[in-house]
Each structure stands twice: as structure tokens, then as C-alpha cells.
């Protein structure tokens, strides 16, 4: 059987390793960290925080044949994600596949076929030969701080969102301080809620207004509240998030301008479609416990921040909630150039077909390497790779892959840039499922037609048929998943 190196032991790497093993391929999974988890795994790794809770319910943050244990919080905490992934490793016998605390230093082609992978485990450096390499490191690799005028002159403390990972740390760093949080997206709003309990003053600075949607919403007026992802992610053709998004977002999340004028849209009819999941941010702003400041630019002097309108404020600390950048230091320069890798591009750092293949790099694959990697998509990437590597199906034709790269280039060049390059999660998942042969259709699932059409799209739907189907488990999982738009109509 072919040999495969998987780089990264987060959800993408583990799902890919499990899929490869299912197809009779024995992968080796490398990770520089001492434990699994990827962005969920430890300080400075993206979602690691004692506060971190998923934005999606556990119904969406799940692999297709490994349901969450009964009694799990609807929106699990970080530590629960790690426990889930550890259970996944045990359940599918992945532990012998893992080489943790092992840095992948260099990956380069070995002639026309195969790859050389140099690794270092702290004691021994070795160069290994593999037929295939899967990059599953994710795009949230290192904290990103854009250049701001005068930031080097600021005499206060400068932090990144990755530094705000526990009550103890936040009390020590921000207790009694005047704090500016730059960025009002997912981390910015959550950290604002944490710091306002200990800081003297917390201001969130943002360049453009956005929608703030809580985790629990009512799909229509007077309806019970459900996890937002169970309402949003359906195959219904009249899905209001796709057909009338601004009206719908205002209905379920409210007009941000009612909390603060600096959060108001210039024109609701043409408002940007940037959506942030936050339960507390708008109430905190409305109450004055958190301030919001909209500014086209942020500049700094020794004592504080200067806004584009000419006003300024003294500060003790700044928290950069400006996201993460991608890093592929182990890929040789020629491969990076072929991928058109741009480490400064937080949306499209590489150009690949369907986020998986490149026509000029046979044997090199990517899993979950795109902005917005939901568990079902990561798993579908891994299952597609496994079918190709095992020889069950051919890779896409070279012309098809080249066309796919051009589609990604078009997305990269789009202005204004979207919040997510592939924002239609349902269409993305279904497209991948069709490629693999696991899309839920045909006579064996005809009785599930209403749920498949109107219930939330969850990963278990992609275990109903096709290779390594587990229809009984899938049906139980689908039946236990709330379906607000279907059940609420009965």
C-alpha cells in the first residue's frame, strides 16, 4: 500500500488518518506539539482558552460516525473538544499512528513521484520517504498583527488574542487597566466580555460595522430558541440566510446601531454581510460596560491611540484581535511558489482545487486548509484523499484541477473580500460528498427525504450510503438532531 505522511494532529489530521486507515493505508501523523488538538490544543494555538466555547453546536462540530456522548453541552468548551478528539483517537486506534513532539522541518518532491520529509523529534533528525503527504496544519498558524502607524512607540503593553487565555492571566495583565481591543470579530467580542470584568475601561475598535448573532436564536417570531447553526445550515431553497440575509440577520440579531451609533450600518440595504457570533457584546455595549469605536484607521503614540476622526484616548494596553496568519515553513520554496502561497492572505493563502489538490503537485494534498473549516468539511476532505490515495477512485483530471485553481484565484481577487471564501457551507459539503460518492440520495434514503431537505445538514448524513457507510448509526444521529424548520412546522 502507498505510504502517507499527515502533518498536523488537529481535527483535519485525525479525520484524514482515520479515513486512510479505513481504506487500508497506514499513515504516519506528525505534530510538533506534545498533544493532539491543533488550534484547540494549547496556549497560542488559536482557539485555546479556558473561556473558549464553540460557535457551532456539537451537532455540527462532530465527525460522521463518532457522536458526542450523551449530556454534552450544546456548545462545548475547549477542554471538551480535546476530550472528544482523544476519544476519537482511542475509538479508531489512531494512537500508534501519531508521532507527537516531532517537528516537520522540510518537505520536498523526490523526483517525479513521492516526497522526502525531514523531521526532528528533539533527539534525532531523519529524512523519510513517502508516496504522499497531507498538510493538515490549518490556516490559523501564527498570531497576525497588521502594521499600525506608531505602534512601536506605544509604551503600554501590546498583546494578541492568543495571550488572553485564562482568568488568572487576564486579571494579571488587565486588572484596573484602560484597554483597547482592535477587532470586533469572534475573539474581539468574546475577549471584551471577559476583560470588562477586571479592566478599568474596555473599548473595542472596528473599521467596518458587522452583524452580531447570538448562539441561540428563534427561527421565526414567537418560536423557541435553537442553536443558530441548526437554523442556518439547511438545504431549503428558501433559506432566508441565502435569500434575504440582511433582513433575516436584523430579525434574529437586532440592529447593532441600536446599541451604539458606532456600530450602525451606513445603509442597511447594502450592509456588509460580516457575521459574528456573540451572546453578550451588544448588551454590554448598550449598557456602557464596553465601549465601541468605529475608525477607518488606528494609529498610536507613546500614551495611546489616535482615531481617524482626530480624537485620541490614553491606554495602558492593546489587545490585537486581528486573527491568525498561515505558515507553511516546511514546504520547499518551489512548492510554495507553485501553490502561490501568500502568508499575508488570511482568506486564501494558497490556491488549490476544492481546497485539496493542485495539478502540478501529485501526491500532495490539503485537508481542512481553508478559512472556516467545519468538522464535516475537514472529514470529507480526508475521506476524498483516502479514496484517491488507496486507488479506489482517480484524482480529478488535470484540466479540472487547473480550472479549480482559477476559481480560487477569482475568489482571492474579489473586492470587497468576503468574510469567508466558501461561505455556503451546505453547498460546499454537498459538492465534496458527491465527489466521494457519499451524498445522501437514492432509494435507500427516500424515507428520510423531509429531513434531508429541511433539517440541518450534519456530518452523519454522509454516512448513510457509499464507502464505509454506517446507516444505522447515521439514522440514529440524524433522528436525535433537532430540526427547527421541520419540527417547528408540525
N, C-alpha and C positions, 0 to 999 in steps of 0.2 A: 504493500500500500504506500501511497505517497507520504512524505514527511511534511509536517506543518509546524511552524513557529507562530505562536499567538503572542503579541506584545500587548500586555495590559490585562489585569485581573479584575476589572470593574464589571458591571453587568454585561457589556458588549463582549468582552473577552471570555467570560464564563459561559455565556449563552452560545458563543461560537465553538468553544471547546466541547461543550456538551453535544452540540449538533454534529460536530466532526466525529466524536466517539460513537454516536448513534449510527453513523454511516460507516463504521469500521475503521476510521482513521484515528491514530493515536497522536494527538497534538502535544506540544510542549508549551506551557504558558509561562512567560517571563514577566516579572514585575519588579521594579526597583524597590518598592515598598515591602515592609516585613509582613503585611497582611493584605488580604483581598479588599475590594471595595471601590477602587478607583476614586472618583470625586467624592464619594461618601466615606472614604476610609480613614482620614486623619487630618490633623491641622494643616491648613494651607492647601487642601486638595479640593477646593470648590465648595461642595455642599456640607463639608464637615463643620459641625457646630452643635453644641448641646441644645441649641434652640431649633435646629433645622428640622422642618416638617415638610413633607411632600406637598407640592401644589396640586397634584392629582391624587385622587383617591386610590386606595390599594387595589381596587378593581382594575384600574388602568396600569398601575405600577406592579405588574405581575407577568411572569412567564406563562406560556400557554398550557403547560402540563405540571405546574407546581403552584397550586393555590396557596394563599396565605392561611395561616392557622385560624381557627375559629376564635373570635374575640379580639382580633387585631383592630387597633384604632383605624377609623376610616381614613384618616390622613396620618400615616405612620411617621414617627420620629426617625432621625438619622440612625440611632442605635438599632431600631427595629429593621431598617433596611439592611444593615450589616448582618443581623441575625438571620434575616430571610436569605441573604446570599450565602451565608455559611451553611444553612440548611440545604440549599440547592447544591452546593459542593458535595455535602455528605450524601444526599439522596441519589446523586448521579455518579458517584465515585470519581470525582474530579481531583481529589487531593493528590494522588500520585502524579497528576499531570502538571502540578504547579512547581515552578522554581521562583520562589519569592526572594527578596533581598538580592536580586540579581539584575544588574543594570545592562540593558541592551545598548552597547556603545556604537555599533556600526552595522548597517545593513547595506549590502551591495549586490548587484547581479553577479552570478557565477556563470559567465558565458551566455549562450542563447537561452538556456533553461536553468532554473534553480537560483538559489540565493545563498550568500555567505553572511552569517550572523555572528558578530563578535560580542561576547558577553563577559561580565566581570562580577563575581559574587563576593568580592571583598578579599578573597584569598587567591583566587585563580582566574586568569583571563584565558578564554579559549575561543577559537573560531570554529563554528559548526556549519555544516552544510544542510540545507533544507530545500525541498522541492517548491515549497510555498511559504509565504509569510502573510500573516493577517495583522494589520495595525488596528488595535482596539483601544488606543490610549485616550480617545475623546478629544474634543476641541478645547475643553476647559483645562488647559495645561498649566498656565502660569498667570499670576495676577497681572492685569493690564492697567497701566496708568498713562493716559494720554499726556502730551506736553501741555502744560499750562504756564502762561506768562508769569514770571516772578515766583514760581513755586519754590525754587531753590533758596530764595531769600527769606521765606517764611520761617520764623523762629519757633513756632509751635511744633507740635508733633503731627506727623503725617502717617496715616495708617491705610490699609486696604481692607475691604470687607472680610478677607480671609483672616485678618487679625482679630476679628470680633467673635470669638468662638465660645465664650462661656461667661456666666455671671461674674465669676471672680476676675477674669481678665478685664471685663468691661467696667467693673467698679474701680479697678486699679487704674485703668487708663483714662477713664472719662468722668469719674466722680467729681461733681462740682464744676465741670468744665463747660466752656462755650464751644459747641461742636457744629461744624458744617459737614453734612453728608452730601457728596457730589454724586448725583444719580438717584433717580426715583423709581428704578425698576424693582425687580423682585428683592434683591438684597438690600437696596436702599430703604425701601419702605419697612421691611422687617427689622432692620437694624435701628431705624428711627424709633420704632416702638420699644425696643429693648433699652436704648440709651436714654430715652426721656425719663426713665425711672431713676436714673442716677446722675445725669448731667444737669448743669445749671440751665442750659438752653440748647435745644437741638433745632437746627434748620436743615431742610432738605432742598438742595439746589437742583433745578432741572432746566433743560434747554427748551423742551417741547412738551406740551400737555399730553396726557395719556389717560386711558380708562383704567379704573381700579375696580376689580370684580372680586367679591368675597368667595371663599371656598364653597360655601353653601348658598344656593340660590333657589328662588321659586321660578319654575319654568313658565308660569303664567300667573296672573293676578289671583291671589287667594289660594294658590296651590301650596302644598307643603314644600319645605326646602329639601333639596337634594344636592349631592356633590356636583359642582358645576360641570366637571368632565362627563358625567353621565347624561347631562342635558345637551352639551355641545356636540359630542362626537358620535353622531348617528349617520346612517345612510339616507335619511329622509330628504327627498329633493326640495322640500320646503323648509329646510333647516334655516331658521332666522339668522343664525350667525353667519351664514353664507349669503342669504338673500337680502337681508336688511340689517347689516351688522351694527351700524351706529344707533339706529332706533332701539335695537334689541339690547345693546350694551348699556344704553341710558336707562332702559326699563329695569334691568336687573342689578345694575351697579350704581345708578344715580348719576347726576351731572356733577362732575368734580368741581366745577365752578361755584356750586352752592356751598362748598366747604371753604373755599378761598379763591379770591379773584385771580391769584397767580396760577391756579390750576384750571382756569376756564379756557375752553377752546375759542379760537378766533371766530370759527364758523362751525357749528355743529354739523351742518350738511356735508362739509368736506374735512371733518376732523380726522387726524391720523388714526390708524387702526392698531396702535400700540396698546396692548392689554397687559395689565399687571395684576397678579393675584395677591390680594391683601385684605385681611379681615378688619384691620384696625386703623389703617393710615388715614382715611378720610375722617372718621370720628375724632382722631387725635388732632388733626389739623383744625377741624371745626371748633374743637374745644380750646384751641390755643396751646395745647401741651406740646405740639410740634408745629414749627413754622415751615411754610413753603415759600421758596423764592425762585421765580422764573427769570432766567437771564440768558441771553444769546451767547454769552461768554463769561468765563470766570478767570480773573487774574488775581495775583496775590502780591502783598508787600510783607514787610517784616512782621506786622502785627495782625494781619487778617486778609479779608477777601474784598476785591473790588468787582462790582457788578456792572453789566453793560449800560445800565441806566445812570451811572455815575455815583450811585450810593456805595457804601462800604460797611463792613462790620468787623469788629475785633473778634479774634478767635483764639482759642487755646489748642484746638486740634481739628484736623481734617480727616475724614474717612472717605477714601476713594471707592465708591461703589460703581466702578467703571468696567466691571466684567473681567473676563479672562481671555487670554490670547492663546493661540495654538502654538505648539512647538513640536518639531519632528527632527531633533538634533541627530538622531541615529541614522536617518536616511542619507545616503551619499548625495553629494551636490547634483549629480546628473539626474538622479531620480527626483529630487526636489524640483529641479527645473522642468522636468517632464510633466510633473503634477501641477506646474505653475503655482507652487506653494508661496503664499503671501502671509507671513506670520502676523502682519498688522491687520489682516482682514478677519474680523470677528464673525462674519457671516459665512463667507465662502473661502476658507483658507486654501483649499485645493479644488481642482476641477476633475471630477470623476463621473463615470456613467452610473446613474442611480445611487450615488454615494458609495459604490462598491468597487467598480472595475475601471481600468484605464487600458485603452487598446495597445499602448506601447510598452506595457509593463505586465506581461503574462506571469502569473504566479504570485502577484502582489495584490492583496485585497484589503478593503477597509470595512470595518463593522462599527456602526454607531458613530461614525466620524462626520457628524454634521450638527448644526445648531438646532437643538430641540429634540434630542434622542430619547423618545419614549421607549419603554421596555418592549412593547410589541414590535416596534421597528428594529430595534437592536437584535432581537431574536430572529426576525425574518431575514435580516442581513446574514446572520450566522447560518441559518438553515440554507439559504441560497448558496453561500460559499461552500458549505459542506456537500451539497449535491453536485456542485461543479468539481470540487477537488476529488471527490470519490469516483467521478466519471459517470454518475447517473444521468446527468444532463450536460450538454455542452455549454461553454460560456457564451454570452451574447456575441453575435457576429461583429467583426472589427468595425464595419461601417455603422452598425447600430451603436456600438460604444463611442465611436467618434462623434456621432450625432448627439449622443447623450452628454458628452463633454461640452459641446456647443450650447446645449440647453442650459447647462450650469453656468457657462460664460455669460449668457444673456441675463441670467438671474444676478450674477455678480455685478454686471454693468447697469442694472436697473436703478433709476433715480426717480423719486426718492427711494431709498432702500427699504425693503420690507422688514418687519420685526424678525420674522423667521423666513429663511429662503424657501422652505417647504411647509407652509403654514397649514395646508389642508391635510391634516393628519390622516383622515379616513381614506382619502383618495391615494395618499402615499402608501398606506398599509395595504390597501386592496390591490394596488398595482404590483407591489412586491409579492403578495400572496399568489397572484395569477402567474407570475414568473416561475414560482416554485411548484405550482400545482396544488396549493392548499386553500384556494379561495372557496368559501362555503357556498356551493351551488350544486344543483343536481338532485335527483330523486331521493337520495339518502338523507337530505336535509330539508326536503319540501315541507315537512310538518313544522319546521322552525321559521318558515318564511316571515311571519309577522315580527318575530324577534330580530331576525337578521336585517329586516328593513327599517325597523323603528327603535329597537333597543340600542343601548350603547355598543360601540364596536370595541370588544375586548379581545385579548390575545387567544383565549380559549376557542374563539370561533375559527381559528386557523389550525385547530387540531381535530376538526370534525371529519376531515377527509384528506386524502393524499398520503404521501410517505410518512410513516411513523405516526399515523392518526391515533388518537385515543378518544373515540367518540363518546364513550360513556362518561369519562371524566369531564370532557368538554361540555357535554349536555348538563351535567350537574352544576358546573361552574357558571354556565350561561343562565341556568334557571335561578341560581342564587344571587345573580347580579341585579340590583334594582334597575327598572326600566321606566323612568318617569314619564316619558312621552307616550309609552304604550300602556303601562299600568294605570296611569292617571286618567286615561280616557275611558276606563271601564267602570 
